[in-house]
């Protein structure tokens, strides 16, 4: 009996001690116990894979209408000195399936490819760093072609994000990478936007 009373007193003292010394220590449950916990994850995009996607789509846009235009030569491919087994495996961010919206956007871009190239050669339209074209001169007809082109580009960018299950804010990176690829592919004499926002003739 004495031992039971002693053990009980020790237990009570221990509880009082913990409560007195550690008053700020609390364990709390997060969220509703009946619902699954949602964990936010940060996804790192493979820029080289995204550049490959941008190049494929720009090839599709210019296919069949660019042969007689002064396009820049393709960039020389760099051979991996470590061999194919050590090569970096790029992630593909291609359009996974066609939709009426993406097909319409691609067809629209193909149809205006020559006009866009002409106005770019005249300095009326430039390639921006945000994956969009910008009006640099000219009249209302330039506004129309710029707005239509940017609308169709945005349809494609949004589809890439959606179909590849990327987070919504990844569209900023998609625009930036497409802008770089489009500027790299622009012909000599085209106005392109630099990182500081200034326009320079390529």
Buried (B, 14 or more C-beta within 10 A) or exposed (E): EEEEEEEEEEEEEEEEEEEEEEEEEEEEEEEEEEEEEEEEEEEEBBBEBBBBBBBBBBEBBBEEBBEEEEEEEEEEEEEEEEEEEEEEEBBEBEBEEEBEEBEEBBEBBBBBBBEBBEBBBEBBBBBBBBBBBBBBEBEEEBEEBBEBBBEBBBBBBBBBBBBBEBEEEBBEBBBBBBBBBBBBBBEEEBBBBEEEEEBEEB
